[in-house]
Amino acid sequence: MSRMRFGIFMAPFHPAGVNPTVLLENDLELIEHLDRLGFDEAWIGEHHSAGTEIIASPEIFIGAAAQRTKHIKLGTGVISASYHNPLWVAERAIQLDHMTRGRFMLGLGPGALPSDAAMIGLDMPQTRQLLDEAVDVIVRLMQGETVTFKNDRWDLRDARLHLAPYTHPHPEISVAAVASPAGPRLAGRYGLGLLSVGATTAAGFDALALHWDVIKERADHYGQDVNRDAWRLVGLMHLAETKEQAYKDVEHGIAQWFDYFQHTAAFPQMAVGDGTSVQEFIDFVNESGLGTIGTPEEAVTQIGRLVDQSNGGFGAFLHLAHDWADPTAKWRSYELFARHVAPHFQGQAEPTLGAKARARAAREELAQSNLAAVEMATAKYQEELDAKG
């Protein structure tokens, strides 16, 4: 495995009723903050209903974010492929590939919210079948093929990409998965990356090793190469200097987040505990494997558990963005992660800790040598003064 990457998976989850103009600007500012902190990736979602996940076009958002950032890679997390003609999805992806100079990543999924799909006459089983067909078309287009394809919703006739990709051979493509084998199966079939969005739910945590087993079996069956570096796990965290401060921080908004999944979003794959108090929510997050509310040290332990559970490691851990804390505490959480957690998994903690340990062990001997050098220099100077009379 290469250096582990870290990033954000931004649906986003904002309280209904808050000014969306302000919230969208806050989201862009957060991506800038993560870019300055050295985070590797940001994935932006697509949703159209339920009042909380307010970004309708991740492509438009990424176009704006690309102008404000320098290094962070930007992905669709995810485009609901069943809602769109796959030719236009591929065309917009290639445009962003050029506009970002290769910082764009294409994430695809069926669409998470049934209330989105219902408005365009789809039920959820249809979205899964359409995702399969869309991925096949998009991959073939990205590989330079001319595609003719027709189903009940799309009619492509000698379709081809207008531009060649900026990235060779094409931008990275990933498929979303929660707890079922559908996403890993599709990723393995085409040799794509995997976004395990439910990676740290109680069910998803148990399914981590299964996810890789499925993707590897499908890849072997179809003669594809798959790489654990293209496997991303999405989980929840809020960090503070102390556990007590972290608990106090999330009083701001954790109840709203739980209420959304318990009573608003018809998305049972992300069902969370049935608690009613802030402390019950905190306990559920920490005890179920869903995430970490606490200190950087506890975050290191959680990611280490995920590495072990994955039975071989993964390429990136993505924070599932939320408004559990107010903006100041939220930004501080990401800073603490960048300072104190990421180095443990990117090879940056050990060199300085090792250097400190070696210097500490040799301090007494080296201090005596240094004092002797000072005494010698002082004596030499005194000799020079004496020689001058």
N, C-alpha and C positions, 0 to 999 in steps of 0.2 A: 504494500500500500504506500502511496505517496502522502505528502503533507495533507492532513485533514483540513477541509475548508469549512468556513462558517458563514452564515447568512441569515436572511429573513424570508419568511413566507407570509406575505401581506394580503389577506383576503379583501379588505381589512375588516376588523370587527369594531365598529363604532356605535355608541348609543344612538338609537333613533331619536329624532327631534333636535339634534345639535346641528348647527349651521354647516352644511356640507362644503361650502366654499372654504371655510376655515379648516375643516378636517382634511380636505384634499391638499391644501397648502401644507398642513402639518405633516402629512404623509410624505410629500416631496422633501420637506426639510429633514425628516427622519432618514431618508435614503442618503441625503448629503452627509448627515452625521455619521452614518455607518461607513460611508466612503472614506471619510477622514480617519475613522478609527481602524481602518484596514480590513473591514469585513469583505468577504470575497464575492457574495452573490445576494441579489434581491429578486424575489419572484412575486409577481403581482397578479391578483385574481380577477375573475370576471363574474359578475352577478347582476341580477336585474330586478330583484324583489326582496321582500322581508325587512327592508329598512335599515339594515346594519352593515352589510357588505356592499359599499356604495360605489365601487369602481365598475363602470359598465364596459370600458374598453381598456384592457391592460396595455394595448399597443400605444394608445394616445398617451397614457400615463408614462410609459417607458420613453416615448419620444421626448417628453418634457424632462424626465429624470436624467436622460443621457446628456442633456445640455448643462446640467448642474453638477455632474460628477466626472471623475477622471479615470478611476480604476475599477470600480465595482462592476461585475457582470449583471445584466438585467434580463430577467426571463418572465414569460407569461406563466403565472402559477394559479390556474391554468386557463387557456382558452377552452371554452366549452365547444369542442369540435363538432358536436352534433347539431349546434345551432347555426353553423356557417357553411357556405360552400367551401370545400377544401382547397380549391384553386385560389380563392382570395386569401385564405389563411396563409398559404405558402407564399403568395405574392407579398403580403404585408410583412411576413417574417424576413424575406430577403431584403426588402427596403430597410427594415430596422437593422439587419446585419450590416448593411452599408453605412447607415447613419451613425451606428455605434462603433464602427471600425472593428467589428468582430466581437463586441461585448454582449451581443444578444443571444438568448437561449429560448427555444420554443418548447413550452410545456403544454401538453394536451390532456384533456379529460372529457368525460361524457357530459359534465354539468352536474353540480352537486345539489342544487335546490330544485325540488319538484315544482315549486311555485314559479320558477323561471320557465321550465320546459312547458308547463301547462299553457302559458300565454301564447305559445307558437304551435300548439296542437300536438305536443309530444308527451308520451308517458315515459317513465324511467327505463323500462326494458328496451324501448326503441332507442334511447340515447346510447345505450351500450353497443347495440348493433351498428349504429351510425358512427360511433367512435372507431370501431374496428375498420369500417370502410373508409373513413376519413384518413386514418393513419396510413393505410395502404396507399391511397392516392397521394398524400403529402410526401411520403418517403420516395415514391417513384418520381414525383415531380422534382424533388430536391436532388435526386440522382441523375437528372437531366433527361428523363423519359418524356415522351409524348403520350398522354393518357386519354383514352376514351372510356367513359364509365357512366352508367345510368342506374339510378334507383328511384324510389318514390319521391325523393326530394331534390336530387341533383341530376343534372344532365350535362356531362362534360364531353366535348367533341374535339378531338385532337388538341387537348389542352396542354400547354407548356408554360414554363416560367418565362417572364418577360426579360428578366435580368439573370445573369449568372451570380451565384452567391459570392459574397466578399470572403467568407470563411471557406477554406478548402477541407473536405469536399462540400460541406454545407454546415449551417449552424447546428449546434447540438440540439437533439430532440429528446424530450423525456415524457414519460407517461405517468399520470397520477394513479395512486393506489391507496386504499384505506386498509381494510382487513381481509378482503377477498383475494383470490388468486387472479382476478381478471386483469388487473394492471400489469403484474409481473409476467403473465402469459403473453400479453401483447408486446411488452418491452422485449422479451426474449425472442419472440417471433421475428422482430425486425432489427435486433441488436441495438436497442435504444436505452437511454437512461431511465431510472425509476425514481419517482417522487413518492415516498411512503408517507402520505399525509397523516395517517392514523398510527404512525409508528410507535407512539408512546401511550396510546389508550390501553386499557387493560387487555382488550382483545388483540390490538395491534402489536403490543409488546410481545405477546406470546407468538405472534405470527411472523416475527422478523426473520428468523432463520428459514421459515417456510417460504417467505417472499423470494429469497435468493435461490432456494431449491427450485422453485417454479421457473424463475427467469433463466436459470442455468439449463434446466431440462429442455425448455422450449428452444433456447439458443442452440443447444447441441442437436436437437431434432432438425432444425432448419439450417444448420451449418453456419450460424452467426457467432460472432465474438462479442462477449459482454464483459464489462470491467466493473469491479466494485467501486472504482473511483467515480463512476457515473451514477452511483446509488446514493440518494439523499434521504435522510430521515428528518421529519418535521416534528418538533416537540415544543413544549411550553416551559417558560422560565420567567421568573422575576427575582432579581438579586438586589441585595443591599449589604451594607457593611456588617450588619448583624441580622440574625434571624428575626429578632423582635421588630426591627425596622422594616424588614421585608413584609412581615405580617401586617404591620400598620399601613404600609404603602398600598397594599391591595384592597384595603377597605374602600378605596376610592371607586372601584369599578368591577370587582370580581363577581359580585352578585348579578350585575347586568349581563355579564358574559354567560354565566351559568343559566340564567333565565332564558336567554336567546336559544340555547341548545335544548333546554328542557321543555320550552313551551311555544317557541316561534318557528325555528327552522325545522322543516320536516325532513330531517337528515339523520335517521336513527343510527347510521354507522358511526356518528360522532356523539352518541348519547353519553352524557356524563352523570355523575352521581346525583342522588335525589335529596341532597342536603338542602337546608333552608337558611343556615346561618353562615356568616363569613368564615368562622373557624371550621365549620364542617366542610366548606368548600376547600379551604387550605389543606385540611387533613386529607381530603380525597385526592387532591393533586399530588401531594407528597407521598401518600401511602399506596396509591394505585399504580404508580409508575407513569402517570400522565405527564408529570413534569417536576419542576423544582421551584418552590418558593422558599428562599433562604439565602445562604451565603455562597460566594464563589467556590468555596471548598465543597459544598454540597453539589454544586453544578458539575464539578470535576468528577465526583462520584457517580452522578447520574449518567453522564456521557460514557464513563468507563463501563457502567452496567450495560448500556446500549451496545457498545463495542463487543462485549462478551456475548450478549444475547443474539447478536447478528451472526455469530459463529464464523468470524473471518474479517469483520470490519466493513466500513462503508466510507464513502468519499467526502460527505459533507453533512453537517448538522445545521438545520435551519430552524430559527426561532419562529414559532407561530405568533405573529404580531397580535397584540391585544391592548386594550385600554384599562387593564387592571389597576394601574397606578396613574397619577397625574403626569403630565408631560415631563416635568423636571425629573421625577423619580424614574420614569420609564427610560429617559435618555441616560441617566446615571446607571441603570441596570446594564444597558448595552456597553457602557464604558467599563464597568467592573468586569464584565465578561471578556472584553477585548484585552484588558490589562492582566487579569489573573486566571482566566480559564483557558482561553485559546492557546497561550504559550505551552501548556502541558501536552497539547495534542499536535503541535506544529514544530516541535523540536527547539523551541526558543527558551524554555525554562531551564533545561538541564545545563546548558553551557554556563550561564551566569551563576546558577546554584553550585555547580561544580567548581567554578573559579573561586567563589566565596569560601567553599569548604577547604580548598587547597590553601588559600591565603590564611584562613583561620588556623589551620593545623600548623602552618609554618611561622605563625606570627611571632612567637617568642624568640625563635632563632633569628629571624630576619630583623626583629626589632633590636636585638643585641648587636647585630652586624651594622645596622643603621646608626646606632649610638656610637659604635666604635669609629665609624666613618666621620661622624661629626667631631668626635674628640681629636681624630687625626688632622682634620682640616683646621680645627682651632689651634692645635699645637703648631702646625706648619705656619699659620699666619703669625703666631706669636714669635716664631723663629725669625720670620721676615722683619718684624718690627724690631727685634733685638739686634739684627744684623745692621739695621739702619742707625743704630745708636740711640 
